[in-house]
Amino acid sequence: MTLLAIIPARGGSKGIPRKNIRPLAGKPLIGYTIEAALKVEAIDRLIVSTDDEEIARIATQFGAEVPFLRPNQIAKDETASIETVLHAVKKLDGYSKVLLLQPTSPLRNVEDINGIINLQHTKKCPSVVSITLAKKHPNWIFTLNDEHLMSPVIKNSQLEATRQKLEKSYVLNGAMYLCESNWIKEHRIFINHETLGYIMPEERSVDIDSQLDWLWAETLIGLEKNE
């Protein structure tokens, strides 16, 4: 097995400007992911895919490779992560597996990365993604029309059921996507009926997409440092 790890980091970010290199508790956001990945022995090569010279410089300082700059056409707000991965595996052919590590998940640690790799190896499945326990069960999620009329997402849902009586449900936490290279080239997706879920705890599943997420991540990092 040869494993290529990719950290995608665009220069543009509307929600939090320059998010990927903004200091989080004193360290550039992308630095957390790079440092964790470099400690994982199963990763053969760690690269950052970016369109931005400053991000490339900082990523290199932390020890990641930046073998190319990503073309502008796949570095836009609407660019899907799958396009970033497909571009990288085409440029850097020869790896049997590819692991996408989102820099917006700074609390994901070495244990988590080793865990998803071991699960994929043990189960011999083509695709594994990280998930965490959903805070709200789909039973209690609704759509709302223009007249504010509520419709349950799950038809015939058990609205009166207690949390203890409902089957556990999970959500993608965005931290990790691990796939066989040939499989992802063929299917051009991360998830299908063959995909397994690797469970991460809530406290390490923060996905920074807003200022509130940022403040929560800083709080958790501060608590961890004070333990």
N, C-alpha and C positions, 0 to 999 in steps of 0.2 A: 504494500500500500504506500502510495505517495500522496501527501496531503498539502494542498495549496490553501492558505488562509487569506481572505481578502477583507480589508476594512474599507468600505466606501465612504468618501468624505468630500462632498461638494463644497465649493467656496460660497455658493449662495444659500441663504436661509432666511425666509421671510419672518417666521415666528420669532426666532432669536438670532439676530445678525451675527455672522461669523461664529456660529454655535460650536462647530467642531474644534476650534482652537481657543475658544473663550475659556479663561481660567475657572475651573470648578474646584472650590476648596483649595486654591493655590496651584492647580495643575491644569494644563490644557485638557479639555474633555477627551480628545482622542488619545491622550497619553495613558489613560486608565486601561483602555482596550489593548493598546500595543504592549504595555508592560505585562498584562495577564497572558496574552498570547505567546510572548517570548519565553514564558516559563513552561510552556506545554511541549514536551518532548516529541509528541506525535506529529506536530506541525513541521513539515519539511521546509516550507518557505512562507514568509509573512510579507504581504505587500499592502500598500495603501493605494487605492484607486481614486485619484483626485484630478480636478481640472485647474487647481489653484497652486501657484508657486509657493506661497507662504505656508500652506498646509503641507506641501511636499517637504519643505525645509524642516518644519517642526517634526513631522513624522520620521524623517531621517535622523534627526537628533535623538529621538526616543528609541531608535534601533530598527525601525521598519524599512523595507525597501520601497522605493517609488520608481519602478523600472520604466514608466511611461506616464505622460499626462493624458487624462481622459479627454476625448474629443467633446467639444461644446454641445454637439447634438445629443449626447447621452449624459449630459450634466445639467439638465433642466429640472424645474420643479415637478414636472409631470413624468420624468423618467423613472420607470419601475426598476427596482433593485435587480430583477432578473436580467435586465439589459446590461447592467454593470458587470454582473458575473459572467455572462456570455461573452462580453467583450474581453474580459481578463483571461478566461480560459482559452480563447482563440489566440490571444497574443502570447500566452505562456502555456503552450500545449505540453502534454506529457505527464500530467498529474492525474492519478486515478480518482481522487476525491477533491472536492472543493468545499470550503467552510466559509460562509459569510458571517462576519462579526460586525454588527452595527455599533458605531462609536457612541450612539445615543443611549447605550446600556452600560454605563460606567461601573455599576455594582456587580455585574457578572464577573465571576472570578475563575481561577485556574480549575477548581473543583468542577465548576459547571462545564467548562470546555472539555475537560477530560471525560466528564460524564456523558456528554452527547456523543463523543467519539467512541467511547466504550459501548454505548447502547447500539450504535450503528454497526459496530464490529461484531458484537455478540449476536444480534438478531439478523445480520446479513441482509438488511433492508436497503433500498436505494436512496431513501430520503428520511431525514429526521429533523424536526424543528423544535425549538424551545417554546414551552407553554407555561402558564401559571394558573392557579385556581381562580376562576371568575369571581369577582366580588358580588355580582348580582346574577342570579340564575336567569337563563333565557325565558323562563316561565313568567318573569316579572318585567319583561321588556316590551315596550309598545311603540307603534308608529302613531303619528298624529296628523290628521288632515287639516285643511284650511279652516275648518269649523271647530278645531280642537277635539274632534271625536277620536277616542283612543281605540286602537285595534291591536290585540296581542300578536307579537311576532310568531309565536307558536300557537297554531290553531288548537282549540280545545285544551288550552293550558290549564293546569291545576292552580288557579289563582289563590285558593284558600290553603294550599299545602304549606306546611312549615319547611324551613330550610333543611331540617334534619331528615325529612321524608323524601326529599328530592335527590335524584342522582347527581353526583358531583359534575360540574361542567367546567371547562377550561377555555382559556383564550390564548392566542398568540401573544407573546410578550416582546417580540421583535428582536431579541438578543442574538439568536443563532439559527442558521440554516445550513445543514450539512447534507450534501448530495454526492452520489457518484457522478463523475464528470460526463461519462457517456450518456447517462440517464438524463441529466439536465440539458445536454445538447439536443437530445432527441425530443424531449417533452417540453422544454422551454418553460418550465414551471418549477416551483419549490414543493408543492403539495398536491398529491392526488390520493387515490384510495389505498396506495401502498405506504403512505407516510406514517411514521411513528412520532409520538410526542414525548419530548424529554421535559419532565416537570422541574421547574425552578421555583424556589420559595418567593413569596411576594416581596420580601425585603430586598431581594437582589434582582427584581424584575422591573425596576423603574425604567421607563422608556421616555427620555426627555424630548418633549414636543412643545412644551409651553413654559412660561416663566414659573408657573406653579410647580411643574415637574422639576424644574431646575432647583428651586428652593427646597423641595422635598429631598432631592438627591443630596444636596449640601448638608441638610440636617442629618440624614442617615450616615453620611461619611463622617461627620463630626461625632456622632454617637459611637461609631466604630473605632475612631481614633482614641476616644476617651475610655474605652473598655479596659 
